[in-house]
Amino acid sequence: MTMMASVGGVSVQVMGLDELGVRRLARDARDRQVRSDALPEHLDYRDDGCDLFPSCLSCPLPRCRYDVPGGVRAMLNQERDHQIRVLREDVGLSVDDIADRFQVSRRTVFRALSVPSRRSDRAAS
């Protein structure tokens, strides 16, 4: 025997008692709400990659280029700036030598050196 009832403003169908004597409720299909972040089911999600790599699943980048503010250019500049700091602090190259090596301006080298390195942050702690 099934009956209609209202629980918390949602109409439900009382399905009867199960083997333990507990009443089972089944939501009416019309009242179900789909999660806003749920993906559609039974669709083919292709791994098309991007212009750098043909597949996202085999991409060697540590983070997706679309998830990083500034994209792949920012990721490459971050690594270049780290190498500039290492050459200046550890190797002791001059600013002109570093600029020639990376084919950037002196101002770019100074800009990279103005960002504190992780090692100097640890030494200050």
Beta strands, then each sheet from edge to edge (+ up, - down):
strand 1: 3-7
strand 2: 10-17
strand 3: 23-27
sheet 1: 1+ 2- 3+
end
